């Protein structure tokens, strides 16, 4: 039985699962991280084609049922993926998951803090559209900015809600994330940049001046103060962040 409180919607279509595995271009030397293996449809397909799968599942009942069915090259860990330090795991180079919808945002930002070569992930369709949104669009958010800064992101296909159990209210998308070797723009302090982005999008209907003056003491010669954050490109937000950091540190 799926548990709504932890966002369980199991992928039940083997063809969709097979395409998701194909998209990652699995190699016999790959070590793959999977979040929320559920009933193991992706896990078992991956295990046939890669060196090792590290699967993290929060539901202890699912772990008990799944563990006896898995091959020897799968390490199944009963833990909360948001709380576990990925550095304590074997070093992985790829991520493949049908992500629990309720943790989509925090787990994605967590992925961006670690090193990997490619991730192929299933998200709710509206969340996936926010990941690739451009400035000025209704879907543009701090997620869009962070994803653009850290990765090359594209939607590979839309997946009907009928291929999940229990059936969610919306369709999903398979998304590819490839970390950038070099960011598209330079920030003086990455943590500060992400903090500023979070503050700005937390009050997206306010003018930038009204948001910043409550937090920073020096705003002389800071641009865009009469604009709203959704009007700024990621590059402009990066430039704003750099000026704020230099003036207030």
MARVEXVEX-730759 format. One record per residue: y, x negated, z of N, C-alpha, C in turn; residue in three letters. Coordinates in steps of 0.02 Angstrom, whole numbers, plus 50000, padded with zeros to 5 digits. Layout:
# MARVEXVEX-730759
YXZYXZYXZAla...
***
This chain:
# MARVEXVEX-730759
499404995850000500005000050000500624995650000Unk501084996949952501704993149949502164995150006Unk502554990450030503014991650085503734991650059Unk504064997450063504744998050037505234993550073Unk505144992750139505634989050178505684981650158Unk505164978950126505204972050103505214971750026Unk505384977449996505514977649924504914976349880Unk504334978749900503724977449861503664982349803Unk503684979649742503514983349681503064978749641Unk502414980049643501934975349614501924975849537Unk501954970149504501854969949432501114971349418Unk500964976349375500274978349365500044977549292Unk500484975249249500314974549178500154967249162Unk499534965949142499324959049130499664955949070Unk499854960049021500184957248962500884954748979Unk501244958649020501904956349043501844950049084Unk501344949949130501234943949171501064937949127Unk500654939049076500464933649031501064930848994Unk501514935248971502114932948936502574929048983Unk502614931349046503044927749094502784920649105Unk502124919949110501824913349118501944909049055Unk501864912148996501974908548933502684905848928Unk503174909848951503884907948945504034901348981Unk503654899849034503794893749072503484887549041Unk503114888548985502784882948952502354878949001Unk501844882149031501464878849084501094872649058Unk501064867649102500744861249087500244859749141Unk499724856149125499194854749174499434850249231Unk500034847349225500304843249280500824847049321Unk500984853249302501494857049337501274859149407Unk501744858949453501654861949519502174867649524Unk501924873749531502344879749524502434883249591Unk503044885049606503204889049665503234896449645Unk502874900749682502904907949671503104911449735Unk503614915749731503834919649788503574926749781Unk503244929249832502984936049832502424937149782Unk501854933849791501294934649744500994941649743Unk501104945449796500854952349797500094952549791Unk499844955549738499124956149728498844950449685Unk499284945849666499044939649634498984939649559Unk499274944549525499204944849452499494938649418Unk500094936449439500394930349412500044924149438Unk499894924349502499584918549535498964916149500Unk498524920849484497884919049453497974916549381Unk498444919449345498574917149277498864910049278Unk499324908949324499624902249331499104897049350Unk498674898849397498184894049423497724891349368Unk497604895349316497174893249261497514887949217Unk498184887449222498544883449173498964877749202Unk499014877549268499424872249299499014868449351Unk499294863049376498944858849425498884862349492Unk499444865449514499454868549581499964874149584Unk499794879449621500264884849635500384885249710Unk501014885449729501194886449799501484893449804Unk501114898049835501324905049838501534906849909Unk502134909649916502394911549982502414919149987Unk502064921950034502014929150043502174931050115Unk502644935650124502864937550191502384942450225Unk502014946350185501584951650210500904948850230Unk500774948550295500154945550320499524949450298Unk499594956050291499024959950268498834958250196Unk499344957350154499214955250085498904948350082Unk499134943950125498864937050127498124937150142Unk497914941350190497204941750208496774944250150Unk497044949050112496674951850056496664947049996Unk497224943649986497304939449927496944932749933Unk496964929849992496714922950000495994921849975Unk495524926249991494824925049968494744925449892Unk495234928349857495164929449785495474923749744Unk495794919049777496174913949741495774907449731Unk495894904049676495554897649663495814892049709Unk495474886449709495634881049755496314877749744Unk496584878449684497224875149671497834879449688Unk497714884749728498264888949753498324887949828Unk498924886249850499084886049922499474892249939Unk499184896649979499504902949998499794902250068Unk500444903450074500804902450137501074909150160Unk500904911150221501164917250251501824915750285Unk502374917050251503034915250278503574919250242Unk504174919050272504764922150241505094916850197Unk505114918150132505384913150084506114911550097Unk506474916150128507184914850143507264910050202Unk506754909750244506814905550305506474898750298Unk505964898250257505594892050251506004886750213Unk505964880650237506304875050203505844872750146Unk506074873450085505664871550028505494864150027Unk505884860150063505754852950066505114851450106Unk504874856250145504254855350182503634856850139Unk503744859350079503194861050034503034855149989Unk502444855149958502324850149906502874850649853Unk503054845149823503594845049774503394849249713Unk503794854349698503654858649640504164857249586Unk503974858549523504444857349468504624863649430Unk504254869149442504424875449409504354881149459Unk504704886649443504674892649485504514898649440Unk504014902549459503834908549421503704914049472Unk504074919649466503994924849517504204931649490Unk503874936849516504124943649513504454944649580Unk505104943749584505444943249648505514950049682Unk505404950349748505554956449785506294958049775Unk506444964149754507134965949734507634964849791Unk507424966149852507904965849908508154958849923Unk507804953749900508024946949915508274943249853Unk508394946849799508574943749736509174938949743Unk509704941249774510314937049779510214931049824Unk510004931949887509934926049930509414921049907Unk508854923449878508344918649857508574914849795Unk508974918049752509234914649693509714909149713Unk510174910649759510634905449783510244899849818Unk509694901549850509284896349882508954891949830Unk508694894849776508404890949722508894885649697Unk509524887649691510034883249661510164876949703Unk509934877049765510024871149809509474866049802Unk508944867849764508364863449758508284861149685Unk507884856049678507774853149611507164856349578Unk507234858449516506674860949476506874860349403Unk506384860649358506534859749287506634866449251Unk506284871649274506364878249243506114883649291Unk506444889349289506214895249327506174901149279Unk505644904949284505574911249246505434916749297Unk505894921449302505904926049358506024933249335Unk505704937949369505824945049354506304947849407Unk506854950649382507364953949423507464961149399Unk507784965249441508014971649417508504970449360Unk508504974749310508904973849249509654973149265Unk509904977249311510624976949325510804970349359Unk510344967649401510474961149433510474955649380Unk510004955849334509974950949280510614950949238Unk510874956949226511494957349187512084954449225Unk512084954949291512604951749331512554944149327Unk511944941549320511844934349317512184931149257Unk512214934849201512494931949139513174934949121Unk513474938849166514104942349151514684937449142Unk515154939349099515754935349087516344938249124Unk516864934249134517464936549168517754942649131Unk518024947349170518314953349141517824959149136Unk517174957749142516684963249137516544966049206Unk516294972149207516164975449272515604972049311Unk515164968449276514594965149309514754958049334Unk515354955649318515544948749337515604948249413Unk515304943049441515274942349514515214934949533Unk515184933749598515084926749620514404924149597Unk513924928749589513274926849563513354924149492Unk513734927649450513864925349381514154918449380Unk514644917149424514984910749427514504905249449Unk514124906549502513654901549528513104899849479Unk512844904949446512314903949397512574899849338Unk513174901649313513464898049256513594890749273Unk513834889449334513994882649355513364878349361Unk512824881249387512224877249403511694877349349Unk511674882449307511104883149260511314885549191Unk510844885049146510884888849083510414894749093Unk510694900749086510324906849103510294911449043Unk509704914349031509664919448978509134924648997Unk509254930648973508764936148981508274935748924Unk507634935248940507114934448889506854941148863Unk506784945948907506574952648885506674957748940Unk506714964048920506734969548968506024972148980Unk505874973649043505204975949062505264983049090Unk504894987649061504934994649083504714995349156Unk505044999949190504875001349260504155003949266Unk503865006349211503185008949212502655003649224Unk502854997249218502374991849227502344989249299Unk502634993049346502634991249416502364996949459Unk502074995049516501845000049564502054997949634Unk502345002749673502575009249650503135008449598Unk503215013349555503705012749501504415012949529Unk504815007749516505505007749539505935012649499Unk506565013449518507005018149484507295015249420Unk507285008649413507605005449356507135000449322Unk507284998749260506914993649224507074986749252Unk506674981849232506774974949254506894970449193Unk507054964149207507134959249154506794952749174Unk506524949349123506274942549135506844937749118Unk507004933349164507574928849158507344921649161Unk507644917449119507504910249120508114906649149Unk507974902149196508494897749224508294890549211Unk508744886749180508634879649170509224875949202Unk509114872049254509674868549287510044863949238Unk510694863849243511104859549201511064852349226Unk511014847549181511064840549200511764838949222Unk512264841849188512964840949206513304847749207Unk513664849349261514014855749265514524856349208Unk514694862549188515174863549134515894862049153Unk516024861149218516684859149242516584855449309Unk517084851749329517034847549388517354850949448Unk517004850749505517304852949568517314847049617Unk517844846749656517934841249704517424841649759Unk517294847749783516824848749838516424855149823Unk515784854449810515374860049787515314865549840Unk515214863649902515154868649955515804872649961Unk516364869149958517014872449962517104877349903Unk516914875149844516954879349784516564885849793Unk515944885349818515544891349828515834895749883Unk516124892649935516444896549989517044900349963Unk517464897049923518054900349894517844906049848Unk517334904849807517094910049761516854916149800Unk516494914849855516244920449896516824924349927Unk517334920749952517914924149982518274928449930Unk518374925649871518754929249820518384935549797Unk517744935049784517364940849760517224945849816Unk517294943649878517224948249934517784953249937Unk518334951849902518914956349900519164956849828Unk518734958449783518884957849711519444962249687Unk519614967649723520154972049702520834969649727Unk520844964849772521474962149797521734956649752Unk522384955649753522664949849719522454943549756Unk522384938149717522134931849746522584929449803Unk523234930249795523704928149848523544931449914Unk523404938049912523274941749974522624939650008Unk522164937149969521534934649998521624927850029Unk521954923449992522004916450013522484915350071Unk523024919250075523524917950127523254919450197Unk522704923250201522394924550266521944918750288Unk521814914050243521324908750257521634901750254Unk522084900650206522354893950195523104893750209Unk523324888350239524024887850259524474885550202Unk524204881850155524614879050100524394882050033Unk524874885550002524734888649937525264886749885Unk525674881549900526194879549853525884877249787Unk526174879749732525964877749664525234879649647Unk524944884249686524274886749670524334891949615Unk523974891349560524034896249505523644902649519Unk523764907549477523384913849475523484918349536Unk523984917149577524054920849640524164928349630Unk524454930249573524594937349561524034940649520Unk523484937049510522924939749472522354941549519Unk521854944949492521244946549529520684941949506Unk520214940649550519704935649535519284937349473Unk519174943749461518754945749404519074943949337Unk519734942349338520084940349277520004932849262Unk519764928949312519724921749304519044919549278Unk519034914649233518404911649211518134907249266Unk517484905549263517224900749313517614894249314Unk517824891849255518214885549252518874886249290Unk519204892049283519834893149319519724893649395Unk519174896749414519014897149486518884890149512Unk518534885949473518404879049492519054875149501Unk519524875949455520174872549460520564874849521Unk520554881249534520874884049593520574881149657Unk519914880849659519564878049716519754870749728Unk519814866849675519994859749682520694859049712Unk521174862949689521854862549715521874864549788Unk521524869949805521504872149875521204866749920Unk520664863749896520334858549937520794852649948Unk521124850449896521564844549901522174845949945Unk522424852049944523034853749983522884855250055Unk522264857350070522114859650138521624855150175Unk521484849250147521044844550181521364837550185Unk
***
